[in-house]
Amino acid sequence: MSDYVVVKALENGVTVIGLTRGQETKFAHTEKLDDGEVWIAQFTEHTSAIKVRGASEIHTKHGMLFSGRGRNEKG
């Protein structure tokens, strides 16, 4: 079973990008999230990385981290 990643947007316009495996890394999928929306992604034989742009909470089996502005910052 592959690992899952949960991304919760903390602002409008958060971008989640899936990247492919292989000799060349390519964009496989792009998703835009608005504040409060949640995206659940799974690493597969084709998806080797996920890039997140914008303020969000990212939950993995290793714990939770934040992207974009810190959770205690305003704006």
Buried (B, 14 or more C-beta within 10 A) or exposed (E): EEEEBBBBBBBEEBBBBBBBBEEEEEEBEEEBBEBEBEBEBEBEEEBBEBEBBBBBBBBEEEEEEBBBBEEEEEE
